[in-house]
Amino acid sequence: MINIIGQTVSSQDGAGRTENMALPQYTHPVLCPYLADPFEECYCTSSSSMVVESTIMYCGGDFRKCEIYAKHTSKG
């Protein structure tokens, strides 16, 4: 049996022993790193059909050319 609670996975084996494991941070070399926790102005947060192309282009691959990514990354 596996239960997922927040960022932790709890599993129980046949003997009734429970093991808690932290989930790894998901990263993808092509996707924008802010996709999992986007900013309010990110393209991926809009349901407008006007930003679909930008969402695919920036969030799904060319995020280093995105002005929103650049703005938040340079604040560091």
N, C-alpha and C positions, 0 to 999 in steps of 0.2 A: 504494500500500500504506500502510495506517495502523496503527500500533501504539499502544496506550494503556498507559502504564506509570505507575502512581500517578496523579499530577495533571498529567502531561505527555503530549502527543500528538506522536508522531513520524511524519512522512509523507515518502514518497519519491516524487519525480516520475519520469517516463519517462526522464529523462537521468541518473538515479541520484543526484540531489541530495537531501539530507535536510534537513528543516526541523523543528525542535522548537518546539512552542508550548505555553504553559501553558494549562490549562483554566480557564475563568472560574468563580468561585465561584457556585454555583447558589443563587439566592434567589427566593422567590415571595412576593408581597405578602400572601397569605392564609395560607400554611402557617407553622407555628411555625419560627423560625430554628434551633431546636435539633433539628429533625427529622433532619437529616443526621448529627448527632453528639450523640445524646441522652444524658441523664444516666441513671444506673442506675434511678432511681425514676420515670422518664417513663412515661406510659401506653403509648406506642408500643413499649416494650421488653417488655411483657407479652404472653404468648400466651393469657391468660385471657379467656374470653368475658365475664367480669364487667366488663371495662374497655373493651370495644369502643365503647360509646356515648361514654365520656369521650375515647377516642382520636380518634374522628371529630370530636367537638365542639371539643376543645381543640387537638389537634395539627393538625387539618385546617381550622382556621378561627378560632376564638375564643380564640387562645392568650393574649391579654392578660388574660383572666379566669382563667387557669389558675394555681393556687397553686404548682405546681412551677416554672413559668416565672417567676412573680413572685419566688419565693425565690432563684433563681439570677441573675436580672437585677438585683435590689437589692443583691447582694453587691459589684457593680462597684466 
